[in-house]
Amino acid sequence: MTEATPTPGIHHVTCIASDPQQNMDFWVETLGLRLVKRSINQDDPSTYHFFFADAAGNPGTSMTFFPWEDHAQGKVGSGQVSRTAFRVPEGSLDYWEDRFDEYGVDYDDRVERFGETVLPFRDPDGLPVELVEVGIPDDDPTEPWTEFVPEDAAIRGFHSVTLWLADPEPTEDLLQKMGFEEVGTEQAQGDTPGDERTRYAATGSVGKYVDVLPTIEGGRQGHGTVHHVAFQTPTDEDQQSMREAVRGAGLRPTSQIDRHWFRSVYFREFGGVLFELATSGPGYDSDEPLDDLGGRLVLPGKFEGRREEIEAGLTEVTIPRPAAAEADD
């Protein structure tokens, strides 16, 4: 297998939602992430593609959604990303529990995992999500968005994803070839069905962990499940190196696909999870000023010529704004 340029970690995670306004309200207002891009699914332009991230849309911070309103409810199971975890500053989980009580968010008791405190919860579609308390260094590459949540509690990009796999060994070997190193194993806690959780760490500081749990529990894709997880391959050269390594492992990655804000390669790893390799650029501010990210429906490339048709088929949505900002208008 060709040696790959190691990945710094997660680039983005893409999930399936139901009602687009409900999805927008929860991820912007309740969780305090910034809508950095409002676009369409480029493979299915009849549905939105929302991108929620930090203030600048930095790699390693964007949770994205396809609100397929006509899809059925999903179920997390083997061959899926079962949990997506975000970093929050140390000492902020009391704030988050109070906020979840205020907004009626379904959450579980905290658990300790690899020496860190984790708060599991679910979004309105039942998507399993976690907040993990970590120390945020002064030179952290993320930029907090503080319209709804104060800086000392704001989400600071990804912490990890958890993979549920029937046979973890081939995927664990692949992760190591992608640049992840095994850093520990411990007994699984909470609502995870595996006996052991094994953690792998990438080279970066944001979204650096992938946890692996063995399970044969059946699942199905739909509302409240992850569609795919993307890993950073910052340059085209890095991506090509990783693509060749993946091919050398016996998998079948696609050719590079231009996704307008990054360039992508897709493949299913051995356990069935859809992986993406994504470049760092051009970035979400390549077609909108940084101050106006998410302010309009962006239709990349050939789709701009179909704007009237596409807009007519999309459900109208309103971006949440703080009450103080509305009062100033």
C-alpha positions as CSV (number, residue, x, y, z in Angstrom):
1,M,0.0,0.0,0.0
2,T,1.3,3.5,-0.9
3,E,2.2,5.6,2.1
4,A,-0.3,8.4,2.5
5,T,0.2,11.9,3.8
6,P,-1.3,11.7,7.3
7,T,-4.7,13.4,7.7
8,P,-5.0,16.1,10.4
9,G,-8.4,14.7,11.3
10,I,-12.1,15.3,10.5
11,H,-13.0,17.9,7.9
12,H,-16.8,17.8,8.2
13,V,-19.7,15.4,9.0
14,T,-22.8,15.2,6.9
15,C,-26.1,14.0,8.2
16,I,-29.8,13.5,7.2
17,A,-32.5,15.7,8.7
18,S,-36.2,16.0,8.2
19,D,-37.7,19.5,8.5
20,P,-35.3,22.1,7.2
21,Q,-36.5,24.9,9.5
22,Q,-36.4,22.7,12.6
23,N,-32.9,21.7,11.6
24,M,-31.8,25.3,11.1
25,D,-33.3,26.5,14.4
26,F,-31.7,23.8,16.5
27,W,-28.2,24.0,15.1
28,V,-28.0,27.8,14.9
29,E,-30.0,28.9,17.9
30,T,-29.9,26.1,20.3
31,L,-26.3,24.9,19.7
32,G,-25.0,28.3,18.6
33,L,-23.2,27.3,15.4
34,R,-23.0,29.7,12.5
35,L,-24.8,29.0,9.2
36,V,-21.8,29.4,6.9
37,K,-23.4,28.1,3.7
38,R,-27.0,27.6,2.5
39,S,-26.9,25.6,-0.7
40,I,-28.3,22.5,-2.3
41,N,-27.3,18.9,-2.5
42,Q,-25.3,18.9,-5.7
43,D,-26.4,15.3,-6.4
44,D,-30.0,16.1,-5.6
45,P,-30.7,19.8,-6.1
46,S,-34.3,19.4,-4.9
47,T,-33.1,19.5,-1.3
48,Y,-31.0,21.9,0.7
49,H,-27.5,21.4,2.0
50,F,-26.9,23.4,5.2
51,F,-23.4,23.9,6.6
52,F,-23.1,24.9,10.3
53,A,-19.6,25.7,11.6
54,D,-17.5,28.1,13.7
55,A,-17.3,31.8,12.9
56,A,-15.0,31.4,9.9
57,G,-16.1,28.0,8.7
58,N,-12.7,26.5,9.4
59,P,-11.9,22.9,8.4
60,G,-12.8,20.6,11.3
61,T,-15.8,22.6,12.4
62,S,-18.7,22.1,9.9
63,M,-21.7,19.8,10.6
64,T,-23.7,19.7,7.4
65,F,-27.2,18.4,6.6
66,F,-29.4,17.2,3.8
67,P,-33.0,17.8,5.0
68,W,-34.7,15.1,3.0
69,E,-38.2,15.7,4.2
70,D,-39.7,12.5,2.5
71,H,-37.1,10.1,4.0
72,A,-38.1,7.7,6.8
73,Q,-36.7,7.8,10.3
74,G,-33.3,6.2,10.4
75,K,-31.7,3.9,13.0
76,V,-28.1,3.9,14.1
77,G,-26.4,0.5,13.6
78,S,-23.3,-1.3,12.3
79,G,-21.6,0.3,9.4
80,Q,-22.4,3.8,10.4
81,V,-21.0,6.8,12.3
82,S,-22.9,6.3,15.5
83,R,-21.9,9.4,17.4
84,T,-20.5,12.8,16.5
85,A,-18.8,14.7,19.3
86,F,-17.9,18.4,19.5
87,R,-15.3,20.2,21.7
88,V,-16.5,22.7,24.3
89,P,-14.4,24.6,26.9
90,E,-13.7,23.1,30.3
91,G,-16.3,23.9,32.8
92,S,-19.1,24.6,30.3
93,L,-21.3,21.5,30.6
94,D,-23.3,23.0,33.5
95,Y,-24.2,25.8,31.0
96,W,-25.1,23.3,28.4
97,E,-27.4,21.2,30.6
98,D,-29.2,24.4,31.7
99,R,-29.6,25.4,28.1
100,F,-30.8,22.0,27.1
101,D,-33.4,22.1,29.9
102,E,-34.5,25.6,28.6
103,Y,-34.8,24.4,25.0
104,G,-36.3,21.0,25.8
105,V,-33.3,19.0,24.4
106,D,-33.2,15.3,25.1
107,Y,-29.9,14.6,26.9
108,D,-28.4,11.8,29.0
109,D,-26.2,11.7,32.1
110,R,-22.6,12.7,31.7
111,V,-20.0,9.9,31.2
112,E,-16.2,9.8,31.6
113,R,-14.3,8.6,28.6
114,F,-10.5,8.5,28.2
115,G,-10.2,11.0,31.1
116,E,-12.7,13.5,29.5
117,T,-16.3,14.4,30.5
118,V,-18.9,13.8,27.8
119,L,-22.5,15.0,27.6
120,P,-24.6,12.9,25.2
121,F,-27.7,14.4,23.6
122,R,-29.9,14.1,20.5
123,D,-31.0,16.7,18.0
124,P,-34.8,17.0,17.0
125,D,-34.4,14.1,14.5
126,G,-32.8,11.8,17.1
127,L,-29.3,12.2,15.8
128,P,-26.9,11.1,18.6
129,V,-24.4,14.0,19.4
130,E,-22.0,14.6,22.2
131,L,-20.2,17.6,23.9
132,V,-16.8,16.9,25.3
133,E,-15.1,19.2,27.7
134,V,-11.5,20.0,26.7
135,G,-8.9,22.7,27.3
136,I,-8.9,25.2,24.5
137,P,-5.4,26.7,23.9
138,D,-4.9,30.3,23.1
139,D,-3.7,29.4,19.6
140,D,-6.6,27.1,18.8
141,P,-7.4,27.3,15.1
142,T,-11.2,27.5,15.6
143,E,-13.1,30.8,16.1
144,P,-16.2,30.7,18.3
145,W,-19.5,32.1,17.0
146,T,-21.2,34.0,19.9
147,E,-24.5,35.2,18.6
148,F,-26.4,32.8,20.7
149,V,-23.9,31.1,23.0
150,P,-21.1,32.9,25.0
151,E,-17.5,32.4,24.1
152,D,-16.7,30.5,27.3
153,A,-19.2,27.8,26.3
154,A,-19.3,27.9,22.5
155,I,-18.6,24.8,20.4
156,R,-15.1,24.7,19.1
157,G,-15.1,22.2,16.3
158,F,-15.2,18.5,16.3
159,H,-13.8,16.3,19.0
160,S,-14.4,12.8,17.4
161,V,-16.7,10.4,15.6
162,T,-17.6,6.9,16.8
163,L,-17.8,4.1,14.2
164,W,-20.0,1.0,14.9
165,L,-18.5,-1.9,13.0
166,A,-19.2,-5.6,12.8
167,D,-15.6,-6.4,12.2
168,P,-13.4,-3.5,13.3
169,E,-10.0,-4.9,12.4
170,P,-9.8,-4.0,8.7
171,T,-11.1,-0.5,9.4
172,E,-8.6,0.0,12.3
173,D,-5.8,-1.1,9.9
174,L,-7.1,1.5,7.3
175,L,-7.2,4.3,9.9
176,Q,-3.6,3.7,10.8
177,K,-2.6,3.8,7.2
178,M,-4.5,7.1,6.9
179,G,-2.3,8.5,9.7
180,F,-4.3,7.7,12.9
181,E,-2.5,6.1,15.8
182,E,-4.1,3.9,18.5
183,V,-4.1,5.8,21.8
184,G,-6.1,3.6,24.1
185,T,-8.9,1.1,24.7
186,E,-11.5,1.1,27.5
187,Q,-14.8,-0.4,28.5
188,A,-17.7,1.2,26.6
189,Q,-20.2,3.3,28.6
190,G,-23.7,4.6,28.0
191,D,-25.8,3.7,25.0
192,T,-23.0,2.1,23.0
193,P,-23.5,-1.7,22.4
194,G,-19.8,-2.7,22.1
195,D,-17.8,-4.2,24.9
196,E,-14.7,-2.1,24.1
197,R,-14.1,1.3,22.7
198,T,-10.7,1.8,20.9
199,R,-9.5,5.4,20.2
200,Y,-7.4,6.5,17.3
201,A,-5.8,10.0,17.1
202,A,-4.8,11.9,13.9
203,T,-2.1,14.6,13.7
204,G,-4.2,17.7,14.1
205,S,-5.7,19.5,17.0
206,V,-9.4,19.6,15.9
207,G,-11.5,16.6,15.1
208,K,-8.5,14.4,15.7
209,Y,-10.2,11.3,17.2
210,V,-12.0,8.3,15.7
211,D,-13.4,5.8,18.2
212,V,-14.3,2.3,17.1
213,L,-16.8,0.0,18.7
214,P,-17.7,-3.6,17.6
215,T,-21.4,-4.3,17.1
216,I,-23.6,-6.3,14.8
217,E,-26.7,-4.2,15.8
218,G,-28.7,-3.5,12.6
219,G,-29.4,0.0,11.4
220,R,-30.8,1.9,8.4
221,Q,-30.0,5.3,6.9
222,G,-32.6,8.0,7.3
223,H,-33.6,11.0,9.5
224,G,-31.2,11.2,12.5
225,T,-28.3,9.3,11.0
226,V,-24.9,10.3,9.6
227,H,-24.6,10.2,5.8
228,H,-20.8,10.3,5.7
229,V,-17.7,11.6,7.5
230,A,-15.0,13.6,5.6
231,F,-11.4,13.7,6.6
232,Q,-9.0,16.5,5.8
233,T,-6.5,16.1,3.0
234,P,-5.5,19.8,2.9
235,T,-4.0,20.0,-0.6
236,D,-4.6,18.2,-3.9
237,E,-1.3,16.5,-3.5
238,D,-2.3,15.2,0.0
239,Q,-5.6,14.0,-1.4
240,Q,-4.0,12.2,-4.3
241,S,-1.5,10.5,-1.9
242,M,-4.4,9.3,0.3
243,R,-6.5,8.2,-2.6
244,E,-3.6,6.1,-3.9
245,A,-3.1,4.6,-0.5
246,V,-6.8,3.7,-0.2
247,R,-6.8,2.1,-3.6
248,G,-3.7,0.1,-2.6
249,A,-5.7,-1.2,0.4
250,G,-8.2,-2.8,-2.0
251,L,-10.9,-0.1,-1.8
252,R,-12.5,1.8,-4.7
253,P,-12.2,5.6,-4.2
254,T,-13.9,7.9,-6.7
255,S,-12.1,10.3,-8.9
256,Q,-11.8,13.8,-7.5
257,I,-15.1,15.7,-7.5
258,D,-15.3,19.5,-7.3
259,R,-17.7,20.4,-4.5
260,H,-17.1,24.2,-5.0
261,W,-15.8,24.9,-1.5
262,F,-13.5,21.9,-1.4
263,R,-12.6,19.0,-3.7
264,S,-13.6,15.5,-2.7
265,V,-12.9,11.8,-3.1
266,Y,-15.4,9.2,-1.7
267,F,-15.2,5.6,-0.8
268,R,-16.8,3.0,1.5
269,E,-14.4,1.6,4.0
270,F,-14.4,-2.1,4.9
271,G,-17.3,-1.9,7.4
272,G,-19.6,0.1,5.1
273,V,-19.1,3.6,6.4
274,L,-19.0,6.2,3.7
275,F,-15.7,8.1,4.0
276,E,-14.8,11.3,2.1
277,L,-11.4,13.0,1.6
278,A,-11.8,16.8,1.4
279,T,-9.3,19.6,0.6
280,S,-9.0,22.7,2.8
281,G,-9.8,25.1,0.0
282,P,-11.1,27.1,-1.6
283,G,-13.3,27.5,1.5
284,Y,-16.8,28.8,2.4
285,D,-15.7,32.4,1.9
286,S,-14.7,31.8,-1.7
287,D,-18.1,32.9,-3.1
288,E,-19.4,35.0,-0.2
289,P,-17.8,37.7,2.0
290,L,-16.9,36.3,5.5
291,D,-19.4,38.7,7.1
292,D,-22.2,37.4,4.9
293,L,-21.7,33.7,5.0
294,G,-25.0,31.8,4.8
295,G,-26.9,35.0,4.0
296,R,-28.2,33.8,0.6
297,L,-28.9,30.6,-1.3
298,V,-25.6,29.7,-3.1
299,L,-26.1,27.7,-6.3
300,P,-22.6,26.5,-7.4
301,G,-21.6,26.2,-11.0
302,K,-24.2,25.0,-13.5
303,F,-27.0,25.2,-10.9
304,E,-27.1,29.0,-10.9
305,G,-28.8,28.9,-14.4
306,R,-31.6,26.9,-12.8
307,R,-32.1,29.2,-9.8
308,E,-35.8,30.0,-10.4
309,E,-36.7,26.3,-10.8
310,I,-34.6,25.2,-7.8
311,E,-35.9,27.9,-5.5
312,A,-39.5,27.1,-6.4
313,G,-39.0,23.5,-5.2
314,L,-37.4,24.3,-1.8
315,T,-39.2,25.0,1.5
316,E,-38.7,28.6,2.6
317,V,-36.5,28.9,5.7
318,T,-35.7,31.8,8.1
319,I,-32.3,32.0,9.7
320,P,-32.5,32.5,13.5
321,R,-31.3,35.9,14.8
322,P,-30.8,37.0,18.3
323,A,-33.7,39.1,19.7
324,A,-31.4,42.0,20.5
325,A,-30.2,42.2,16.9
326,E,-33.8,42.2,15.6
327,A,-34.7,45.0,18.0
328,D,-31.9,47.1,16.7
329,D,-33.3,46.9,13.1
